[in-house]
Amino acid sequence: MIGVARLLTSRCLKWATVTCFIFSIVLVTHLLYPFKPFADQMVMNTNWSRFAYAQYVTNSEYLCNSVMLFEALQHLRSRADRVMIYPSHMLGSDRKSSNARLLAKARDKYDVKLVPITVRHKDNTDPTWADSLTKLLLFNQTQYSRILCIDSDSVLLESMDELFFLPSIPVAMPRAYWLFPMKEILSTMLMLIEPSEVEFARIMSEMDAASSNDYDMEIINSLYRNNAMVLPHRRYALLTGESRSESHAKYLGSEIEPWDPARAYSEAKLVHFSDWPLPKPWLHIDEELRLELQPNCTNTTGGAVDCTARIIWNSFYRDFQMKRKVLLQDFYTTHICFNANKTTGNLQLNWDLPYLV
């Protein structure tokens, strides 16, 4: 019995020694070469010059907006390229013009690659959308594997680099959720594009055949509505006007989920200014109209007044104007980014709270 016990003890010691040895090797290997998830390794090994965030510019006002968005991308440390397609006349012989100086600022300060184009303009149509077909020229930027096009009347809250790693497909977009179920279409405020000669030829053919009432959204939906990848709008396509809605079921996708404006804001990466009849935030906003259209405060179950939605909504407009002032108010760009006849009157921002008026 003693011999058996000694044998078992000897075997246990051997197994313990081997186990400790293996554990030591694993521990040292982990310390020297820490494990990284596959997704992290993929990002680290990515050639980011294959991807780009893109802006399309058709006039001076949208040039100002685009510079603001590129500044946000730099602040968020996005690793993809930055591309701006712009009217070739903006950077013509007069390199000292306001437009030329602002383009140079985008190129030199925010590392934006400038691509001159001819604007696709539609006559005898709503001026708001007359040049919107221009964004579809991004399908021809085949030097990139993927392009993320963002409408410049938006606020970028977080980097969206992760979208470049979605499965391959010609285009991915969020739903125009606010139109559902009357119109089940996709929104072009955000488009993840795979540029190609084939897809660009299809788009050009559709553009040439389009009616006077067909714009970028109609053309894209005509081609891709049934086969595009759908991006979740709750993260990538929040409208400012959602805070003013009486019902949030379309946004939430649920009739029973409670609306929490703070949560909606915290989970959103992109917010799009859309508050008709309120003008865009770089235009003059009548104070009475703002007060009339701002979100209502609500009563909580405990009887308290909750103005969270109002505070967040007002902050989007105020912060946009403040940022525009800080980034773009200088001798060369003030008159194109802050036209006294059209924009927030001489930068006298009259939103110094209280929000709870």
C-alpha positions as CSV (number, residue, x, y, z in Angstrom):
1,M,0.0,0.0,0.0
2,I,2.9,2.3,0.8
3,G,4.4,1.6,-2.6
4,V,1.1,2.5,-4.3
5,A,0.8,5.7,-2.3
6,R,4.3,6.7,-3.3
7,L,3.6,5.9,-6.9
8,L,0.4,8.0,-6.9
9,T,2.2,10.8,-5.1
10,S,5.0,10.7,-7.7
11,R,2.5,10.8,-10.6
12,C,0.6,13.7,-9.0
13,L,3.8,15.7,-8.6
14,K,4.7,15.0,-12.2
15,W,1.3,16.2,-13.4
16,A,1.5,19.2,-11.1
17,T,4.9,20.1,-12.4
18,V,3.8,19.7,-16.0
19,T,0.7,21.8,-15.4
20,C,2.6,24.6,-13.7
21,F,5.1,24.6,-16.6
22,I,2.4,24.8,-19.2
23,F,0.6,27.5,-17.2
24,S,3.9,29.5,-16.9
25,I,4.4,29.3,-20.7
26,V,0.9,30.5,-21.4
27,L,1.2,33.3,-18.8
28,V,4.5,34.6,-20.2
29,T,3.2,34.3,-23.8
30,H,0.1,36.3,-22.9
31,L,2.1,39.0,-21.2
32,L,4.5,39.3,-24.1
33,Y,1.9,38.9,-26.8
34,P,-1.5,39.8,-25.4
35,F,-4.4,38.4,-27.2
36,K,-6.3,40.8,-29.4
37,P,-9.8,40.0,-30.7
38,F,-10.1,39.3,-34.4
39,A,-11.9,42.6,-35.0
40,D,-9.1,44.6,-33.3
41,Q,-6.5,42.8,-35.4
42,M,-8.5,43.4,-38.6
43,V,-8.7,47.2,-37.8
44,M,-5.0,47.3,-36.9
45,N,-4.1,45.7,-40.3
46,T,-6.5,47.8,-42.3
47,N,-5.3,50.0,-45.2
48,W,-7.4,53.0,-44.3
49,S,-6.5,54.8,-47.6
50,R,-9.0,52.4,-49.2
51,F,-11.9,54.1,-47.3
52,A,-13.1,57.7,-47.2
53,Y,-15.7,60.0,-45.6
54,A,-17.1,62.2,-48.3
55,Q,-18.9,65.5,-48.7
56,Y,-20.4,67.0,-51.8
57,V,-20.4,70.8,-52.1
58,T,-22.6,72.8,-54.5
59,N,-22.4,76.3,-53.0
60,S,-20.7,78.4,-50.3
61,E,-23.1,77.6,-47.5
62,Y,-22.6,73.9,-47.9
63,L,-18.9,74.4,-48.2
64,C,-18.9,75.9,-44.7
65,N,-21.0,73.0,-43.4
66,S,-18.6,70.5,-44.9
67,V,-15.6,72.0,-43.3
68,M,-17.4,71.8,-40.0
69,L,-18.0,68.1,-40.5
70,F,-14.4,67.4,-41.5
71,E,-13.3,69.2,-38.4
72,A,-15.5,66.8,-36.4
73,L,-13.9,63.8,-38.1
74,Q,-10.5,65.1,-37.2
75,H,-11.6,65.7,-33.6
76,L,-13.0,62.1,-33.4
77,R,-9.7,60.7,-34.9
78,S,-11.3,58.9,-37.7
79,R,-8.7,57.0,-39.6
80,A,-10.3,56.9,-43.1
81,D,-9.5,59.4,-45.8
82,R,-11.6,62.6,-46.2
83,V,-12.8,63.6,-49.7
84,M,-14.7,66.6,-50.9
85,I,-16.2,66.9,-54.4
86,Y,-16.7,70.6,-55.2
87,P,-17.6,72.8,-58.2
88,S,-14.4,73.3,-60.2
89,H,-15.0,77.1,-60.4
90,M,-14.6,77.5,-56.7
91,L,-10.9,76.9,-56.9
92,G,-10.3,78.6,-60.3
93,S,-7.9,81.4,-61.2
94,D,-8.7,83.5,-58.1
95,R,-7.0,81.6,-55.3
96,K,-7.7,84.4,-52.9
97,S,-11.4,84.2,-53.0
98,S,-13.3,83.2,-49.9
99,N,-14.3,79.8,-51.4
100,A,-10.8,79.1,-52.5
101,R,-9.4,80.0,-49.0
102,L,-11.9,77.7,-47.3
103,L,-11.1,74.9,-49.7
104,A,-7.5,75.4,-48.9
105,K,-8.3,75.3,-45.2
106,A,-10.1,72.0,-45.6
107,R,-7.1,70.6,-47.5
108,D,-4.3,71.9,-45.3
109,K,-5.8,71.8,-41.8
110,Y,-8.2,68.8,-42.1
111,D,-6.3,66.7,-44.7
112,V,-9.2,66.7,-47.1
113,K,-8.6,65.5,-50.7
114,L,-10.3,67.9,-53.1
115,V,-11.9,66.6,-56.2
116,P,-13.3,69.2,-58.7
117,I,-16.5,68.3,-60.5
118,T,-19.3,69.8,-62.5
119,V,-22.5,70.2,-60.5
120,R,-25.5,68.2,-61.6
121,H,-28.2,71.0,-61.6
122,K,-31.9,70.6,-62.4
123,D,-33.6,73.7,-63.7
124,N,-37.2,74.7,-62.9
125,T,-37.3,72.8,-59.7
126,D,-37.1,73.3,-55.9
127,P,-33.8,75.1,-55.3
128,T,-33.4,73.1,-52.0
129,W,-32.9,69.9,-54.1
130,A,-31.9,71.3,-57.4
131,D,-28.2,70.2,-57.0
132,S,-28.8,67.1,-54.9
133,L,-28.0,64.7,-57.8
134,T,-24.4,65.9,-57.4
135,K,-23.8,63.5,-54.5
136,L,-24.3,60.5,-56.8
137,L,-21.1,61.4,-58.5
138,L,-19.4,59.8,-55.5
139,F,-20.2,56.4,-57.0
140,N,-17.5,57.2,-59.6
141,Q,-14.7,57.7,-57.1
142,T,-13.3,54.3,-57.8
143,Q,-10.0,55.0,-56.2
144,Y,-11.7,54.0,-53.0
145,S,-13.2,50.6,-52.0
146,R,-15.8,52.3,-49.8
147,I,-17.1,55.8,-49.3
148,L,-19.3,57.0,-46.5
149,C,-21.3,60.0,-47.7
150,I,-22.9,62.2,-45.0
151,D,-25.3,65.1,-45.6
152,S,-23.6,68.2,-44.3
153,D,-26.7,69.5,-42.6
154,S,-25.9,67.0,-39.8
155,V,-23.9,66.8,-36.6
156,L,-21.5,63.9,-36.2
157,L,-21.3,62.8,-32.6
158,E,-19.1,59.7,-32.9
159,S,-16.8,58.1,-35.5
160,M,-18.5,55.7,-37.8
161,D,-15.4,53.9,-39.0
162,E,-17.0,50.5,-38.2
163,L,-19.3,50.8,-41.1
164,F,-16.4,50.3,-43.6
165,F,-16.2,46.7,-42.4
166,L,-19.8,45.7,-43.2
167,P,-20.2,42.9,-45.8
168,S,-19.7,43.9,-49.4
169,I,-22.8,45.5,-51.1
170,P,-23.2,48.3,-53.6
171,V,-24.9,50.6,-51.0
172,A,-26.1,50.6,-47.4
173,M,-28.5,53.2,-46.0
174,P,-30.9,53.8,-43.1
175,R,-34.7,53.7,-43.6
176,A,-36.5,57.0,-43.9
177,Y,-38.3,55.8,-40.7
178,W,-40.4,59.0,-40.4
179,L,-42.2,58.2,-43.6
180,F,-43.1,54.6,-42.7
181,P,-45.4,52.9,-43.4
182,M,-46.9,55.3,-46.0
183,K,-43.6,55.3,-47.9
184,E,-41.2,52.4,-47.3
185,I,-38.1,54.0,-48.7
186,L,-34.5,54.5,-47.7
187,S,-32.8,57.8,-46.8
188,T,-29.8,59.2,-48.6
189,M,-28.7,61.4,-45.6
190,L,-26.1,58.6,-45.0
191,M,-24.9,56.3,-47.7
192,L,-22.2,53.7,-47.5
193,I,-21.1,53.3,-51.1
194,E,-19.0,50.9,-53.0
195,P,-17.8,52.9,-56.0
196,S,-17.7,51.1,-59.3
197,E,-18.0,51.8,-63.0
198,V,-20.9,49.5,-63.4
199,E,-23.0,51.0,-60.6
200,F,-22.1,54.5,-61.8
201,A,-23.2,53.8,-65.3
202,R,-26.6,52.5,-63.9
203,I,-27.0,55.7,-61.9
204,M,-26.1,58.0,-64.8
205,S,-28.7,56.2,-66.9
206,E,-31.3,56.6,-64.2
207,M,-30.4,60.3,-63.8
208,D,-30.8,60.9,-67.5
209,A,-34.2,59.3,-67.5
210,A,-35.4,61.0,-64.3
211,S,-38.3,63.4,-64.3
212,S,-38.2,66.9,-62.9
213,N,-39.5,65.7,-59.6
214,D,-36.9,63.0,-59.2
215,Y,-33.9,63.8,-57.0
216,D,-31.1,61.7,-55.4
217,M,-33.5,59.9,-53.0
218,E,-35.9,58.9,-55.7
219,I,-33.1,57.6,-58.0
220,I,-31.3,55.7,-55.3
221,N,-34.5,54.1,-54.1
222,S,-35.5,53.2,-57.7
223,L,-32.2,51.3,-58.1
224,Y,-31.5,49.9,-54.6
225,R,-34.6,50.0,-52.4
226,N,-35.1,46.2,-52.6
227,N,-31.5,45.1,-52.4
228,A,-29.6,47.7,-50.3
229,M,-28.3,46.9,-46.8
230,V,-30.3,48.7,-44.2
231,L,-28.4,50.6,-41.5
232,P,-30.1,51.0,-38.1
233,H,-31.6,54.4,-37.9
234,R,-31.6,54.5,-34.1
235,R,-27.8,54.8,-34.2
236,Y,-27.1,56.4,-37.6
237,A,-30.1,58.6,-38.5
238,L,-31.7,60.5,-35.7
239,L,-33.7,63.6,-36.8
240,T,-33.8,66.7,-34.6
241,G,-37.5,66.8,-35.3
242,E,-37.9,63.4,-33.5
243,S,-37.9,65.4,-30.2
244,R,-40.9,67.3,-31.4
245,S,-43.0,64.3,-32.4
246,E,-46.1,63.4,-30.5
247,S,-45.5,59.7,-31.1
248,H,-42.0,58.0,-31.3
249,A,-43.2,54.5,-32.4
250,K,-41.7,54.9,-35.8
251,Y,-38.3,55.8,-34.4
252,L,-38.4,53.2,-31.6
253,G,-40.0,50.5,-33.7
254,S,-42.3,49.8,-30.8
255,E,-45.6,51.0,-29.6
256,I,-44.8,50.2,-26.0
257,E,-41.2,51.2,-25.5
258,P,-41.1,54.5,-23.6
259,W,-39.4,57.5,-25.2
260,D,-36.3,58.6,-23.5
261,P,-34.7,61.6,-25.3
262,A,-31.5,61.4,-23.3
263,R,-31.0,57.7,-24.3
264,A,-31.8,58.5,-27.9
265,Y,-29.2,61.2,-27.9
266,S,-26.6,59.0,-26.1
267,E,-26.9,56.1,-28.6
268,A,-27.0,58.3,-31.7
269,K,-23.8,58.8,-33.8
270,L,-25.4,61.1,-36.4
271,V,-28.1,63.8,-35.9
272,H,-29.7,65.3,-39.0
273,F,-31.3,68.8,-38.8
274,S,-34.9,68.4,-40.0
275,D,-37.5,70.6,-38.3
276,W,-39.7,72.0,-41.0
277,P,-40.9,74.8,-41.0
278,L,-37.9,75.8,-38.9
279,P,-34.9,76.8,-41.2
280,K,-31.6,75.0,-41.1
281,P,-29.3,76.2,-38.2
282,W,-27.0,78.3,-40.4
283,L,-30.0,80.4,-41.6
284,H,-31.8,83.1,-39.6
285,I,-34.2,81.6,-37.2
286,D,-37.1,83.7,-35.9
287,E,-37.1,83.6,-32.1
288,E,-40.9,83.4,-31.9
289,L,-40.9,80.5,-34.4
290,R,-38.3,78.7,-32.4
291,L,-40.2,79.1,-29.1
292,E,-43.4,77.9,-30.9
293,L,-41.7,74.8,-32.4
294,Q,-39.4,73.7,-29.6
295,P,-40.3,70.4,-27.9
296,N,-42.9,70.5,-25.1
297,C,-42.0,69.7,-21.5
298,T,-43.7,66.7,-20.1
299,N,-45.0,65.7,-16.6
300,T,-43.4,62.7,-15.0
301,T,-45.4,60.1,-13.1
302,G,-44.1,61.8,-9.9
303,G,-45.5,65.1,-10.9
304,A,-42.2,66.8,-11.9
305,V,-41.7,68.7,-15.1
306,D,-39.3,67.1,-17.5
307,C,-37.8,69.4,-20.2
308,T,-35.0,67.0,-21.3
309,A,-36.1,66.9,-24.9
310,R,-36.4,70.7,-25.1
311,I,-32.9,71.1,-23.6
312,I,-31.3,68.6,-26.0
313,W,-33.1,70.0,-29.1
314,N,-32.1,73.6,-28.4
315,S,-28.6,72.6,-27.6
316,F,-28.2,71.1,-31.1
317,Y,-29.0,74.4,-32.8
318,R,-27.1,76.5,-30.3
319,D,-24.0,74.3,-30.4
320,F,-24.0,74.3,-34.3
321,Q,-24.1,78.0,-34.4
322,M,-21.4,78.4,-31.7
323,K,-19.2,75.9,-33.5
324,R,-19.7,77.6,-36.8
325,K,-18.7,80.9,-35.2
326,V,-15.5,79.5,-33.6
327,L,-14.3,77.6,-36.7
328,L,-15.3,79.8,-39.6
329,Q,-15.5,83.4,-38.4
330,D,-12.5,85.1,-39.9
331,F,-11.8,87.9,-42.3
332,Y,-12.0,85.7,-45.4
333,T,-15.0,83.5,-44.7
334,T,-17.4,85.5,-42.6
335,H,-19.4,86.9,-45.5
336,I,-20.0,83.4,-47.1
337,C,-20.6,81.5,-43.9
338,F,-22.5,84.3,-42.1
339,N,-24.4,86.2,-44.7
340,A,-26.2,88.9,-42.7
341,N,-29.3,88.6,-45.0
342,K,-29.7,84.9,-44.6
343,T,-27.9,83.5,-41.6
344,T,-28.0,84.0,-37.9
345,G,-28.0,87.8,-37.8
346,N,-24.4,89.1,-37.3
347,L,-23.7,86.2,-35.0
348,Q,-25.8,87.7,-32.2
349,L,-26.8,84.3,-30.8
350,N,-29.9,84.9,-28.7
351,W,-30.1,81.5,-27.2
352,D,-28.4,82.2,-24.0
353,L,-31.0,80.1,-22.2
354,P,-33.2,79.7,-20.2
355,Y,-34.2,76.7,-22.4
356,L,-37.3,76.3,-20.4
357,V,-39.2,79.3,-21.6
